[in-house]
Amino acid sequence: MSLQINHVTKKYKNFTAVNDISLSLEKGKMLGFLGRNGAGKTTTFRMILGLTPITDGTITYNNRPINKTIHNRIGYLPEERGLHPKMKVYDELRYLAKLKGMNATEINENIDYWLKRFGIEENRNKKIDSLSKGNQQKIQLLASMLHQPELLILDEPFSGLDPVNVALLKSAVKDLNDKGTTIIYSSHRMEHVEELCDDVCILDKGELVVSGPIDQVKANHDKKNVIIETDYEMKEIEDLEGILNIKRTKREIEVLIESEEVAERIYEIVTNYGFVKRFQVREPSLNEIFIEKVGGAHE
């Protein structure tokens, strides 16, 4: 086991920011860490990093408390970015890499590699505040992964980027994960979590309301969607018990059902019509599960 969060609580006087959460993340896995603003995500990250003291519970990495001896093996990209705006890109990256214990040869090789990979080699000697917001974000992400961390925490790493740069940075994060880095990834983009992550957890007002492998979380969710591609209206579906919602387009009927057993009864109706182009029982998306569990759209 790589990271273990065991019955962790954080209180600020009369306010409980995180309440008795337990999580485990195996080495080399990526965890999607979700929650509305104020749910306790950043507080949890700060406790993992040792920046905020824990009120109750324990957090261990490879069965040991997280302390200064392993800080150099951890990377963190906070949602609130923190580069030195008047420093040049190379100087900033070299400074941060030295703080992580890298030697000069490693620093130069890694900076050259990542600047080239991110397509920003021409910015090497420019001041950070002269760069576009997108390129500043690339530098910030680069700084968090320059030392090839064993554990990497990413808080909204792709926010505000155009699709081309999102794809570029996602590829870099995925490669790091494939090479063994354990990653905690917080995002407001559920499709990115589904694409990149192995496991997911959802916090709501400091409480852990969903936790586990993404495939298992989706499979265990009772509500499913039935997609029927057909030219028929099939009005009798509306009279079945267990139908929660029906959406119709010119070519499809999408039915939200409360359990898979309802899908069998829909299928019986569909087969009476003979040929249909498609009948599919689809598991809910993470976005649908999120909305149900926390009672609102992701902000």
C-alpha positions as a LaTeX table, in Angstrom:
\begin{tabular}{lrrr}
\hline
Residue & $x$ (\AA) & $y$ (\AA) & $z$ (\AA) \\
\hline
Met1 & 0.00 & 0.00 & 0.00 \\
Ser2 & 1.32 & 3.45 & $-0.90$ \\
Leu3 & $-0.95$ & 6.04 & 0.78 \\
Gln4 & $-3.20$ & 5.25 & 3.74 \\
Ile5 & $-5.66$ & 7.75 & 5.25 \\
Asn6 & $-7.15$ & 6.23 & 8.39 \\
His7 & $-10.14$ & 7.85 & 10.17 \\
Val8 & $-8.83$ & 11.36 & 9.60 \\
Thr9 & $-10.67$ & 14.36 & 11.01 \\
Lys10 & $-9.79$ & 18.05 & 10.88 \\
Lys11 & $-11.56$ & 20.55 & 13.13 \\
Tyr12 & $-11.20$ & 24.31 & 13.37 \\
Lys13 & $-12.74$ & 25.23 & 16.73 \\
Asn14 & $-16.46$ & 24.48 & 16.20 \\
Phe15 & $-16.16$ & 23.75 & 12.46 \\
Thr16 & $-15.35$ & 20.26 & 11.14 \\
Ala17 & $-13.70$ & 20.58 & 7.70 \\
Val18 & $-13.04$ & 16.84 & 7.27 \\
Asn19 & $-14.90$ & 14.22 & 9.25 \\
Asp20 & $-13.53$ & 10.70 & 9.83 \\
Ile21 & $-12.46$ & 9.83 & 6.27 \\
Ser22 & $-10.57$ & 6.66 & 5.39 \\
Leu23 & $-8.90$ & 6.00 & 2.02 \\
Ser24 & $-6.16$ & 3.83 & 0.62 \\
Leu25 & $-4.35$ & 4.34 & $-2.66$ \\
Glu26 & $-2.05$ & 1.68 & $-4.07$ \\
Lys27 & 1.31 & 2.54 & $-5.60$ \\
Gly28 & 1.04 & 3.53 & $-9.25$ \\
Lys29 & $-2.71$ & 4.18 & $-9.15$ \\
Met30 & $-4.48$ & 7.47 & $-9.90$ \\
Leu31 & $-7.29$ & 8.65 & $-7.62$ \\
Gly32 & $-9.94$ & 11.12 & $-8.75$ \\
Phe33 & $-10.63$ & 13.33 & $-5.73$ \\
Leu34 & $-13.97$ & 15.10 & $-6.19$ \\
Gly35 & $-16.17$ & 17.47 & $-4.24$ \\
Arg36 & $-17.89$ & 20.81 & $-4.46$ \\
Asn37 & $-15.99$ & 23.92 & $-3.41$ \\
Gly38 & $-15.61$ & 23.82 & 0.38 \\
Ala39 & $-16.05$ & 20.04 & 0.60 \\
Gly40 & $-12.67$ & 19.53 & 2.31 \\
Lys41 & $-10.44$ & 18.59 & $-0.63$ \\
Thr42 & $-7.71$ & 21.20 & $-0.10$ \\
Thr43 & $-7.73$ & 20.60 & 3.66 \\
Thr44 & $-7.15$ & 16.90 & 3.00 \\
Phe45 & $-4.29$ & 17.65 & 0.62 \\
Arg46 & $-2.66$ & 19.92 & 3.18 \\
Met47 & $-2.93$ & 17.20 & 5.84 \\
Ile48 & $-1.35$ & 14.66 & 3.48 \\
Leu49 & 1.53 & 17.07 & 2.89 \\
Gly50 & 1.93 & 17.85 & 6.58 \\
Leu51 & 1.07 & 21.53 & 6.06 \\
Thr52 & $-2.01$ & 21.30 & 8.28 \\
Pro53 & $-2.04$ & 19.28 & 11.53 \\
Ile54 & $-4.52$ & 16.40 & 11.81 \\
Thr55 & $-7.08$ & 16.61 & 14.62 \\
Asp56 & $-7.71$ & 12.84 & 14.74 \\
Gly57 & $-6.56$ & 9.83 & 12.73 \\
Thr58 & $-3.38$ & 9.01 & 10.83 \\
Ile59 & $-1.93$ & 9.44 & 7.34 \\
Thr60 & 0.94 & 7.19 & 6.27 \\
Tyr61 & 2.93 & 6.70 & 3.08 \\
Asn62 & 4.49 & 3.27 & 2.63 \\
Asn63 & 3.52 & 2.51 & 6.24 \\
Arg64 & 5.42 & 5.52 & 7.60 \\
Pro65 & 4.24 & 8.95 & 8.74 \\
Ile66 & 4.77 & 11.65 & 6.11 \\
Asn67 & 7.55 & 13.95 & 7.29 \\
Lys68 & 10.56 & 15.87 & 5.99 \\
Thr69 & 12.42 & 12.68 & 5.12 \\
Ile70 & 10.05 & 11.93 & 2.22 \\
His71 & 8.99 & 15.45 & 1.16 \\
Asn72 & 11.47 & 15.35 & $-1.72$ \\
Arg73 & 9.59 & 12.37 & $-3.18$ \\
Ile74 & 6.26 & 14.24 & $-3.25$ \\
Gly75 & 4.97 & 16.78 & $-5.79$ \\
Tyr76 & 2.09 & 19.21 & $-5.34$ \\
Leu77 & 0.28 & 21.48 & $-7.76$ \\
Pro78 & $-2.07$ & 23.69 & $-5.70$ \\
Glu79 & $-5.18$ & 25.26 & $-7.19$ \\
Glu80 & $-3.82$ & 28.64 & $-6.15$ \\
Arg81 & $-0.69$ & 28.92 & $-8.26$ \\
Gly82 & 2.53 & 30.08 & $-6.59$ \\
Leu83 & 5.32 & 30.92 & $-9.00$ \\
His84 & 7.65 & 33.90 & $-8.55$ \\
Pro85 & 6.44 & 36.24 & $-11.34$ \\
Lys86 & 9.68 & 38.23 & $-11.75$ \\
Met87 & 11.96 & 35.19 & $-12.03$ \\
Lys88 & 12.97 & 33.72 & $-15.36$ \\
Val89 & 11.52 & 30.32 & $-16.23$ \\
Tyr90 & 14.80 & 28.42 & $-16.07$ \\
Asp91 & 15.88 & 30.10 & $-12.82$ \\
Glu92 & 12.53 & 29.35 & $-11.17$ \\
Leu93 & 12.58 & 25.70 & $-12.20$ \\
Arg94 & 16.21 & 25.28 & $-11.14$ \\
Tyr95 & 15.46 & 26.84 & $-7.75$ \\
Leu96 & 12.44 & 24.58 & $-7.12$ \\
Ala97 & 14.33 & 21.49 & $-8.30$ \\
Lys98 & 17.20 & 22.24 & $-5.90$ \\
Leu99 & 14.69 & 22.38 & $-3.05$ \\
Lys100 & 13.77 & 18.80 & $-3.99$ \\
Gly101 & 17.39 & 17.66 & $-3.75$ \\
Met102 & 18.16 & 17.29 & $-7.46$ \\
Asn103 & 21.73 & 17.71 & $-8.69$ \\
Ala104 & 22.75 & 20.12 & $-11.44$ \\
Thr105 & 22.96 & 17.48 & $-14.19$ \\
Glu106 & 19.50 & 16.09 & $-13.40$ \\
Ile107 & 18.07 & 19.58 & $-13.24$ \\
Asn108 & 19.38 & 20.63 & $-16.65$ \\
Glu109 & 18.38 & 17.37 & $-18.35$ \\
Asn110 & 14.87 & 17.37 & $-16.89$ \\
Ile111 & 14.23 & 21.05 & $-17.60$ \\
Asp112 & 15.36 & 20.62 & $-21.21$ \\
Tyr113 & 13.16 & 17.55 & $-21.63$ \\
Trp114 & 9.97 & 19.08 & $-20.20$ \\
Leu115 & 10.32 & 22.48 & $-21.88$ \\
Lys116 & 10.65 & 20.67 & $-25.20$ \\
Arg117 & 7.79 & 18.29 & $-24.47$ \\
Phe118 & 5.49 & 21.15 & $-23.48$ \\
Gly119 & 6.51 & 23.15 & $-26.54$ \\
Ile120 & 7.79 & 26.15 & $-24.57$ \\
Glu121 & 11.55 & 26.01 & $-25.13$ \\
Glu122 & 11.52 & 29.62 & $-26.40$ \\
Asn123 & 10.33 & 30.77 & $-22.95$ \\
Arg124 & 13.37 & 29.41 & $-21.13$ \\
Asn125 & 14.87 & 32.83 & $-20.37$ \\
Lys126 & 11.66 & 34.85 & $-20.17$ \\
Lys127 & 10.21 & 36.22 & $-16.95$ \\
Ile128 & 7.21 & 34.24 & $-15.75$ \\
Asp129 & 4.89 & 37.25 & $-15.61$ \\
Ser130 & 5.54 & 37.90 & $-19.32$ \\
Leu131 & 4.06 & 34.50 & $-20.29$ \\
Ser132 & 0.47 & 33.76 & $-21.16$ \\
Lys133 & $-1.67$ & 32.23 & $-18.41$ \\
Gly134 & $-1.60$ & 28.92 & $-20.27$ \\
Asn135 & 2.19 & 28.84 & $-20.42$ \\
Gln136 & 2.45 & 29.88 & $-16.76$ \\
Gln137 & 0.24 & 26.91 & $-15.95$ \\
Lys138 & 2.52 & 24.62 & $-17.94$ \\
Ile139 & 5.49 & 25.89 & $-15.91$ \\
Gln140 & 3.60 & 25.32 & $-12.65$ \\
Leu141 & 2.72 & 21.73 & $-13.59$ \\
Leu142 & 6.26 & 21.15 & $-14.84$ \\
Ala143 & 7.63 & 22.34 & $-11.48$ \\
Ser144 & 5.47 & 19.82 & $-9.59$ \\
Met145 & 6.69 & 16.86 & $-11.63$ \\
Leu146 & 10.25 & 17.89 & $-12.54$ \\
His147 & 11.78 & 15.72 & $-9.80$ \\
Gln148 & 9.80 & 12.62 & $-10.91$ \\
Pro149 & 7.87 & 12.32 & $-7.63$ \\
Glu150 & 6.63 & 9.03 & $-6.20$ \\
Leu151 & 3.44 & 10.74 & $-5.01$ \\
Leu152 & 1.92 & 13.65 & $-6.93$ \\
Ile153 & $-1.11$ & 15.75 & $-5.90$ \\
Leu154 & $-2.71$ & 17.75 & $-8.70$ \\
Asp155 & $-5.44$ & 20.27 & $-7.87$ \\
Glu156 & $-7.20$ & 21.46 & $-11.05$ \\
Pro157 & $-4.10$ & 21.08 & $-13.26$ \\
Phe158 & $-5.87$ & 21.82 & $-16.57$ \\
Ser159 & $-8.28$ & 24.62 & $-15.64$ \\
Gly160 & $-8.42$ & 27.42 & $-18.19$ \\
Leu161 & $-6.40$ & 25.63 & $-20.85$ \\
Asp162 & $-7.49$ & 25.19 & $-24.45$ \\
Pro163 & $-8.19$ & 21.61 & $-25.69$ \\
Val164 & $-4.81$ & 21.26 & $-27.43$ \\
Asn165 & $-2.86$ & 22.11 & $-24.27$ \\
Val166 & $-5.20$ & 19.99 & $-22.11$ \\
Ala167 & $-4.38$ & 16.98 & $-24.31$ \\
Leu168 & $-0.65$ & 17.77 & $-24.08$ \\
Leu169 & $-0.65$ & 18.00 & $-20.28$ \\
Lys170 & $-2.95$ & 15.00 & $-19.83$ \\
Ser171 & $-0.51$ & 12.93 & $-21.85$ \\
Ala172 & 2.37 & 14.00 & $-19.59$ \\
Val173 & 0.42 & 13.16 & $-16.42$ \\
Lys174 & $-0.61$ & 9.78 & $-17.84$ \\
Asp175 & 2.98 & 8.94 & $-18.78$ \\
Leu176 & 4.18 & 9.78 & $-15.27$ \\
Asn177 & 1.45 & 7.57 & $-13.83$ \\
Asp178 & 2.34 & 4.72 & $-16.23$ \\
Lys179 & 5.93 & 4.90 & $-14.98$ \\
Gly180 & 4.80 & 4.32 & $-11.39$ \\
Thr181 & 3.96 & 7.69 & $-9.87$ \\
Thr182 & 0.96 & 7.52 & $-7.53$ \\
Ile183 & $-1.34$ & 10.46 & $-8.31$ \\
Ile184 & $-4.22$ & 12.20 & $-6.56$ \\
Tyr185 & $-6.09$ & 14.22 & $-9.15$ \\
Ser186 & $-8.75$ & 16.79 & $-8.27$ \\
Ser187 & $-10.81$ & 18.24 & $-11.08$ \\
His188 & $-14.15$ & 19.79 & $-11.95$ \\
Arg189 & $-14.04$ & 17.90 & $-15.26$ \\
Met190 & $-15.63$ & 14.52 & $-14.64$ \\
Glu191 & $-14.78$ & 13.21 & $-18.11$ \\
His192 & $-11.07$ & 13.74 & $-17.36$ \\
Val193 & $-11.41$ & 11.73 & $-14.14$ \\
Glu194 & $-13.16$ & 8.88 & $-15.96$ \\
Glu195 & $-10.46$ & 8.91 & $-18.64$ \\
Leu196 & $-7.38$ & 9.08 & $-16.41$ \\
Cys197 & $-8.17$ & 7.62 & $-12.98$ \\
Asp198 & $-8.39$ & 4.11 & $-11.54$ \\
Asp199 & $-10.24$ & 5.02 & $-8.34$ \\
Val200 & $-12.56$ & 7.81 & $-7.28$ \\
Cys201 & $-13.76$ & 9.38 & $-4.06$ \\
Ile202 & $-16.35$ & 12.09 & $-3.51$ \\
Leu203 & $-16.37$ & 14.40 & $-0.48$ \\
Asp204 & $-19.47$ & 16.29 & 0.58 \\
Lys205 & $-19.25$ & 18.76 & 3.48 \\
Gly206 & $-16.21$ & 16.92 & 4.83 \\
Glu207 & $-17.84$ & 13.48 & 4.62 \\
Leu208 & $-16.69$ & 10.71 & 2.31 \\
Val209 & $-19.83$ & 9.72 & 0.36 \\
Val210 & $-18.32$ & 7.63 & $-2.47$ \\
Ser211 & $-15.08$ & 5.65 & $-2.60$ \\
Gly212 & $-13.67$ & 2.82 & $-4.71$ \\
Pro213 & $-12.54$ & 1.76 & $-8.20$ \\
Ile214 & $-14.44$ & 3.76 & $-10.82$ \\
Asp215 & $-15.78$ & 0.69 & $-12.64$ \\
Gln216 & $-17.05$ & $-0.74$ & $-9.36$ \\
Val217 & $-18.62$ & 2.55 & $-8.22$ \\
Lys218 & $-20.50$ & 2.83 & $-11.51$ \\
Ala219 & $-21.55$ & $-0.84$ & $-11.56$ \\
Asn220 & $-22.81$ & $-0.67$ & $-7.96$ \\
His221 & $-24.97$ & 2.36 & $-8.67$ \\
Asp222 & $-28.56$ & 1.19 & $-8.96$ \\
Lys223 & $-29.77$ & 3.75 & $-11.45$ \\
Lys224 & $-28.99$ & 2.96 & $-15.08$ \\
Asn225 & $-29.77$ & 4.46 & $-18.45$ \\
Val226 & $-31.41$ & 2.49 & $-21.26$ \\
Ile227 & $-30.73$ & 3.81 & $-24.77$ \\
Ile228 & $-33.09$ & 2.71 & $-27.55$ \\
Glu229 & $-32.34$ & 3.84 & $-31.10$ \\
Thr230 & $-35.61$ & 3.47 & $-32.96$ \\
Asp231 & $-38.23$ & 5.17 & $-35.09$ \\
Tyr232 & $-41.06$ & 3.93 & $-32.83$ \\
Glu233 & $-42.48$ & 5.97 & $-29.94$ \\
Met234 & $-43.03$ & 2.95 & $-27.63$ \\
Lys235 & $-45.43$ & 4.87 & $-25.38$ \\
Glu236 & $-46.11$ & 1.82 & $-23.21$ \\
Ile237 & $-42.64$ & 2.17 & $-21.63$ \\
Glu238 & $-43.98$ & 5.19 & $-19.72$ \\
Asp239 & $-46.40$ & 2.96 & $-17.80$ \\
Leu240 & $-43.72$ & 0.66 & $-16.35$ \\
Glu241 & $-42.81$ & 0.85 & $-12.66$ \\
Gly242 & $-39.23$ & 1.90 & $-11.95$ \\
Ile243 & $-39.06$ & 4.52 & $-14.74$ \\
Leu244 & $-37.49$ & 7.68 & $-13.33$ \\
Asn245 & $-37.22$ & 9.82 & $-16.46$ \\
Ile246 & $-37.64$ & 9.58 & $-20.23$ \\
Lys247 & $-35.95$ & 11.80 & $-22.81$ \\
Arg248 & $-36.90$ & 11.54 & $-26.47$ \\
Thr249 & $-35.14$ & 12.77 & $-29.59$ \\
Lys250 & $-35.94$ & 12.12 & $-33.23$ \\
Arg251 & $-33.81$ & 8.99 & $-33.23$ \\
Glu252 & $-33.45$ & 7.84 & $-29.61$ \\
Ile253 & $-35.33$ & 7.17 & $-26.42$ \\
Glu254 & $-33.22$ & 7.51 & $-23.24$ \\
Val255 & $-34.81$ & 6.03 & $-20.14$ \\
Leu256 & $-33.46$ & 6.51 & $-16.61$ \\
Ile257 & $-34.36$ & 3.43 & $-14.56$ \\
Glu258 & $-33.99$ & 2.61 & $-10.88$ \\
Ser259 & $-32.52$ & $-0.89$ & $-11.39$ \\
Glu260 & $-31.40$ & $-3.36$ & $-14.06$ \\
Glu261 & $-34.57$ & $-5.42$ & $-13.53$ \\
Val262 & $-36.55$ & $-2.60$ & $-15.16$ \\
Ala263 & $-34.34$ & $-2.91$ & $-18.23$ \\
Glu264 & $-35.57$ & $-6.48$ & $-18.71$ \\
Arg265 & $-39.19$ & $-5.31$ & $-18.82$ \\
Ile266 & $-38.27$ & $-2.56$ & $-21.30$ \\
Tyr267 & $-36.50$ & $-5.13$ & $-23.46$ \\
Glu268 & $-39.64$ & $-7.26$ & $-23.60$ \\
Ile269 & $-41.56$ & $-4.29$ & $-24.99$ \\
Val270 & $-38.80$ & $-3.45$ & $-27.48$ \\
Thr271 & $-38.65$ & $-7.00$ & $-28.86$ \\
Asn272 & $-42.36$ & $-6.86$ & $-29.68$ \\
Tyr273 & $-41.54$ & $-4.19$ & $-32.24$ \\
Gly274 & $-39.09$ & $-6.43$ & $-34.05$ \\
Phe275 & $-36.01$ & $-4.63$ & $-35.37$ \\
Val276 & $-34.47$ & $-1.69$ & $-33.48$ \\
Lys277 & $-31.11$ & $-0.17$ & $-34.32$ \\
Arg278 & $-29.77$ & $-0.21$ & $-30.75$ \\
Phe279 & $-30.72$ & $-1.31$ & $-27.26$ \\
Gln280 & $-28.12$ & $-0.49$ & $-24.61$ \\
Val281 & $-28.06$ & $-0.47$ & $-20.83$ \\
Arg282 & $-25.55$ & 2.20 & $-19.85$ \\
Glu283 & $-24.03$ & 2.69 & $-16.42$ \\
Pro284 & $-24.29$ & 6.21 & $-15.02$ \\
Ser285 & $-21.51$ & 8.69 & $-15.63$ \\
Leu286 & $-19.45$ & 10.04 & $-12.75$ \\
Asn287 & $-21.17$ & 13.38 & $-13.29$ \\
Glu288 & $-24.60$ & 11.76 & $-12.76$ \\
Ile289 & $-23.39$ & 9.96 & $-9.63$ \\
Phe290 & $-21.83$ & 13.17 & $-8.33$ \\
Ile291 & $-25.02$ & 15.18 & $-8.78$ \\
Glu292 & $-27.07$ & 12.54 & $-7.00$ \\
Lys293 & $-24.65$ & 12.23 & $-4.07$ \\
Val294 & $-23.98$ & 15.91 & $-3.38$ \\
Gly295 & $-27.26$ & 17.37 & $-4.59$ \\
Gly296 & $-26.02$ & 19.80 & $-7.20$ \\
Ala297 & $-23.99$ & 20.33 & $-10.33$ \\
His298 & $-20.23$ & 20.45 & $-10.07$ \\
Glu299 & $-19.15$ & 24.08 & $-9.72$ \\
\hline
\end{tabular}
